Amino acid sequence: MPRAQPTQVWWSADEIAAAALPDLPTTKRRVNAMAERFNWRAQTGHARRRQGRGGGWEYHWALFPSRAQAALLAVSAPTETAPSRQVDRAEIWTWFDALPAKPKAEAQRRLDILQSVELLERGGQTKDLSVHMIATRRDVSHRTIWNWFAAVEGVRPDDRLPHLAPRHRATRRKVKRAEVSEAFWDFLKSDFLRPERPTFAACYRRAARIADTEGWQTAPERTMRRRLETEVSATTITLCRKGVDALKAMYPAQTRDRMSLHAMEAVNADYHRFDVFVRWPSEPGSNSAQDEIVRPQMVAFQDIFSGRILSWRIDKTPNKVGVSLALGDMIERFGIPDRIVLDNGREFANKFLTGGTPTRFRFKVKDDDIPGVLTTLGVKVHWATPYSGQSKPIERAFRDLAEDIAKDPRFAGAYTGNGIDAKPDNYGSKAIPLDRFIEVVAEGIEEHNARAGRRGQTTMGRSILETFEASYAEAPIRKATAEQRRLWLMGAEGLKADSRSGAIKFMGNKYYAEWMYEIAGQKVVVRFDPANIWDGLHIYALSGEYLGVADCTENAGFFDLAEARNHASARRKWMNAEKEAAKAAAVFDAAQLGSFMDGAAAKAPQETTPVEAKIVRPAAFEKAPRPVPSARTLSAAEQAQRAVFVANFGDHSKAEEQTETSAKEDMRTRFAKAQEMEARLADGEALSPDMERWLSGYRTTPEYKAMRDMMGAFGSVEGEGGAAG
């Protein structure tokens, strides 16, 4: 039969004193003195450390005097059993796992000391002697070691570690929040979470000024900054201050597994603009005979499994012709891919390449759209997220090419920098010929593919080229037929044949064959060589059936489709720019100008204030006035003599006037020439050494200074009577 127990088995010193049991003290100090006198803490299984904040000791009721035990049993219900104050193992281990490294290390040190004592005790030493020996050796108080033993009394050996951790970590420190007005906090928080991204210090100063007038309760700036960091998440701050794109960048990028692919199973393509000035030769027959300085664009197709650049083309601007030619290069050499990842730009998402693709969000989709090249070849198109380099692996390759090719020593002086604030000192001093540029790009791409020691997911120390070739040799590759080659080497347009003859007019040219009367009035698909549309058209039905070839009978159109489109695009941009410039220059229309004139006429000036001359000619340079002879009548002999003199020597007065006028015109010409040179210098253009020497000398002349002052005074050197003089 089990021994009866009271409701409460373990008692602290405060609880013993408050219970006022027989033969036990009624104050905490005397209870502790009694426990010390009778050595209660040394009684194994009857004394233990108190769990929770504050610590202390708890004593088993069996240590009490017999009269006190009887009193406890008397007030306990006979059917009640005393619950054991056991600590939940999962809870204490969870608490221990959340501790920092330092208290965990201290708990391990205490456990090592207790295990050392127990090891000596198993060797034959008494426990008290073992405690003193280890205390001396480990420089710890023997009383402290006894306290640690008490903390793990009745605890499983594998659960001792959390019980030995410092107890001041058991409760979380409560931080008292500074009391501030909610209006002050809302104002400060709203001001800081703006897209303009003001500093917290500026927001706090504004909030403090408003608080003075509104009577809001405030707190120090550091306190409010800590509250902001605690209550407002970093993602919320990023979204409010930097926008959705910055928030999206905080989300970890998806890591796509390439190991499940093989070579040519999936490819991706994009355009890259090189940071290099290239001298693009003018086309034969163009209006301009000078080469154009451009930053060329390269379209490239890349194998996703290995990262190899499969094909590429260089052009001045992104266009579907370059994309189709690069696509043809890839398919001719390596085969047809199963999947392709493209950008949603017009050069890729056009009807020629991707017509019939259901998820294409470019151009108007019609029921009779021509099937695109990729759709016809059975290539599944995936559209990449716009402005997201993570969606297209080729962006990583472009970063390498931008570093290795654009900064090649052979391009020194032509490198433009990757931003307006990263221009080199020799910016614009050189332009690379197109042939030389293509040669260096080809060399750089070959080096990129063959570089050893790649640490990618599929390369594993090999080069991209080796990785591709190893997989390509074992992969099922689809090769294109002769008929399929027409799909990418030719452009495609939906045209309607002539209703009578079946002839087709395209790009100003006329195409006809004898069999074409069969397609009169029908809409057909034509495919042609984009580099030479005079070679003829391949005619297809809308259903995809090949009908035949139509020869060019009237070649009056452009000979190069890409160049024709580039020319039309450039002309539109030029015309739009000129229209905007004209609109900006003509601020007032004719009606407004007329109203200004009417207003000026109605407000005629009453008196005119004389204008003071700002340029004074020294007296030494003034011409002496010619004396005016007194008027008298010449005799007949004098008149005849004057006529002979004028006939022999001319009218000197008119000659002098012509000379003076010519001098003034030369003066204006020289000053206009100087103004033109100064304008060119202001625009950053370089002058020849002879022009620089002339301008430097002319600026030191009194003529230049006088003309410059007159320009500042009147805004023009033209005027009645020769304003320049």
Stockholm file with secondary structure:
# STOCKHOLM 1.0

chainA/1-725         MPRAQPTQVWWSADEIAAAALPDLPTTKRRVNAMAERFNWRAQTGHARRRQGRGGGWEYHWALFPSRAQAALLAVSAPTETAPSRQVDRAEIWTWFDALPAKPKAEAQRRLDILQSVELLERGGQTKDLSVHMIATRRDVSHRTIWNWFAAVEGVRPDDRLPHLAPRHRATRRKVKRAEVSEAFWDFLKSDFLRPERPTFAACYRRAARIADTEGWQTAPERTMRRRLETEVSATTITLCRKGVDALKAMYPAQTRDRMSLHAMEAVNADYHRFDVFVRWPSEPGSNSAQDEIVRPQMVAFQDIFSGRILSWRIDKTPNKVGVSLALGDMIERFGIPDRIVLDNGREFANKFLTGGTPTRFRFKVKDDDIPGVLTTLGVKVHWATPYSGQSKPIERAFRDLAEDIAKDPRFAGAYTGNGIDAKPDNYGSKAIPLDRFIEVVAEGIEEHNARAGRRGQTTMGRSILETFEASYAEAPIRKATAEQRRLWLMGAEGLKADSRSGAIKFMGNKYYAEWMYEIAGQKVVVRFDPANIWDGLHIYALSGEYLGVADCTENAGFFDLAEARNHASARRKWMNAEKEAAKAAAVFDAAQLGSFMDGAAAKAPQETTPVEAKIVRPAAFEKAPRPVPSARTLSAAEQAQRAVFVANFGDHSKAEEQTETSAKEDMRTRFAKAQEMEARLADGEALSPDMERWLSGYRTTPEYKAMRDMMGAFGSVEGEGGAAG
#=GR chainA/1-725 SS CCCCCCSCCEEEHHHHHHHTCTTSCSSHHHHHHHHHHTTGGGSTTTEEECCSTTCCEEEEGGGSCHHHHHHHHHHSCTTCCCCCCCCCHHHHHHHHHTSCHHHHHHHHHHHHHHHHHHHHHHTTCCHHHHHHHHHHHHTCCHHHHHHHHHHTTTCCGGGHHHHTSCGGGSSCCCCCCCCCCHHHHHHHHHHHSSTTCCCHHHHHHHHHHHHHHHTCCCCCHHHHHHHHHHHSCHHHHHHHHHCHHHHHHHSCCCCCCCTTCCTTSEEEEEEEECSBCEEECCCTTCSCCSCEEECCEEEEEEETTTCCEEEEEEESSCCHHHHHHHHHHHHHHHCBCSEEEECSSTTTSSHHHHTTCTTCCSSCCCTTCCCCHHHHTTCEEEECCTTCGGGCTHHHHHHHHHHHTTTCGGGTTTBCCSSTTCCCTTTTSCCEEHHHHHHHHHHHHHHHHHCSCCCSTTTTTSCHHHHHHHHHTTSCCBCCCTTTHHHHHSEEEEEECCTTTCCEEETTEEEECGGGGGGTTCEEEEEECTTCGGGCEEEECTTSCEEEEEEEEECCSCSCHHHHHHHHHHHHHHHHHHHHHHHHHCCSCHHHHHHHHHHHHHSCCSSCCCCCCSCCCCGGGSCCCCCCCCCCCCCHHHHHHHHHHHHHHCCHHHHHHHHHHHHHHHHHHHHHHHHHHHHHHHTTCCCCHHHHHHHHHHTTSHHHHHHHHHHHHHSCSCCTTCTTC
#=GC SS_cons         CCCCCCSCCEEEHHHHHHHTCTTSCSSHHHHHHHHHHTTGGGSTTTEEECCSTTCCEEEEGGGSCHHHHHHHHHHSCTTCCCCCCCCCHHHHHHHHHTSCHHHHHHHHHHHHHHHHHHHHHHTTCCHHHHHHHHHHHHTCCHHHHHHHHHHTTTCCGGGHHHHTSCGGGSSCCCCCCCCCCHHHHHHHHHHHSSTTCCCHHHHHHHHHHHHHHHTCCCCCHHHHHHHHHHHSCHHHHHHHHHCHHHHHHHSCCCCCCCTTCCTTSEEEEEEEECSBCEEECCCTTCSCCSCEEECCEEEEEEETTTCCEEEEEEESSCCHHHHHHHHHHHHHHHCBCSEEEECSSTTTSSHHHHTTCTTCCSSCCCTTCCCCHHHHTTCEEEECCTTCGGGCTHHHHHHHHHHHTTTCGGGTTTBCCSSTTCCCTTTTSCCEEHHHHHHHHHHHHHHHHHCSCCCSTTTTTSCHHHHHHHHHTTSCCBCCCTTTHHHHHSEEEEEECCTTTCCEEETTEEEECGGGGGGTTCEEEEEECTTCGGGCEEEECTTSCEEEEEEEEECCSCSCHHHHHHHHHHHHHHHHHHHHHHHHHCCSCHHHHHHHHHHHHHSCCSSCCCCCCSCCCCGGGSCCCCCCCCCCCCCHHHHHHHHHHHHHHCCHHHHHHHHHHHHHHHHHHHHHHHHHHHHHHHTTCCCCHHHHHHHHHHTTSHHHHHHHHHHHHHSCSCCTTCTTC
//
